[in-house]
């Protein structure tokens, strides 16, 4: 599988989704607001709606893209 990461450090503040590989070989996902980019560690920091901050190493990203904000509950579709 070829990695596809469409998120760049210029996308700070946007809602993103990542699928990434953990050091143990398992896969994880993170969806939330892209809050910080650590250039030295090449790591994205994503805040989930729960408030938890997830560290996403750029090297392990299999898929990353910008996503729309969720629709408010009760909104017309």
Secondary structure, DSSP 8 states (H G I E B T S, - for coil): ---EE---GGGTTSEEEEEEE-TTS-EEEEEEEEEEEETTTTEEEEE-TTS-EEEEEGGGEEEEEE------TT---
